[in-house]
Amino acid sequence: MAGTLPILDLQELQGSSSSENLREACEKWGCFRLVNHGVPVKLMSEMKSVVGELFDLPIDVKRRNVDVLSGSGYVALSSKNPLYEALGLYDMGSAAAVHKFCDQLAASPQHRETILSYAEAIHGVAMQVAAKMAESLGVVGRSDDGAGLFEGWPCQFRINKYHFQPETVGSPGVQIHTDSGFLTLLQEDESVGGLEVMDPSDAGYIPVDPVPGSFLVNLGDLATVWSNGKLRNVKHRVQCKEAAVRISIATFLLGPPRDTVVEPPPAFVDDVHPRLYRPISYDGFRELRRVTDKHAGEALQLLQGPPPAASMDQI
């Protein structure tokens, strides 16, 4: 195994040494522990309590949680993932979308206030982390028109519940996968572990013990495409370690708006570093993963080499 998961302080990601640490974590590990991120611990605790109560809602209420992107609304227990269910929405950066999510689940005023506060706070952290990561790679944080590089990128929100039982100890809680988007901020269950990430040498999985008050940052497939292969998309899985309910809260910075093609910044492509992946939108890439049933990073290989007769973006 290759060491211990990096721990980075968001408030210290200003100096050159800290920027180098961030770049190394993203290129070598594809994940890191984020501390001192500015989201109040009290708000994180309140959000976890709200999540638990939302999952206690009747199944017919939870099924009202539908959204614009397949898999971003309610996901029920299934034969493929019998221990896992989820609720969510496509873009928590949109206050209107957050209100719609609350309306679907008949959230109380107190629950609504907590969800809105959490969504605003965690969205801000996701944008900061993405900007700091780009800066660590030598990419300026503004586009030619002055907008932030990641401005307008949807931020999917997904809350997860694992129904671990005595007879399921030792079995997978969810299948091995990479995230499809750009980066993920995960608030883990502070008392129930089970998350494991692939070690940098691809030699095996390393348990990621929860650290209260922190977030785990994972990089996904679109980060690899956007960076022209510089950033590592990390494989991970959840294993059932004990008979207990495990709650996690995930925020996914997905990529450019749904029909926009992912383009590496010019700094990543030159005569020495030719473009590795054919252009594709986030929607097109999700569909590629779905139709090929490749969810652990293998779909990126299909974007290499000469283009097919039909554009992958049209699959």
Summary of the structure (lengths in Angstrom):
residues: 315
radius of gyration: 18.9
end to end distance: 38.6
largest distance: 57.8
contacts: 1004
relative contact order: 0.15
helix: 34%
strand: 20%
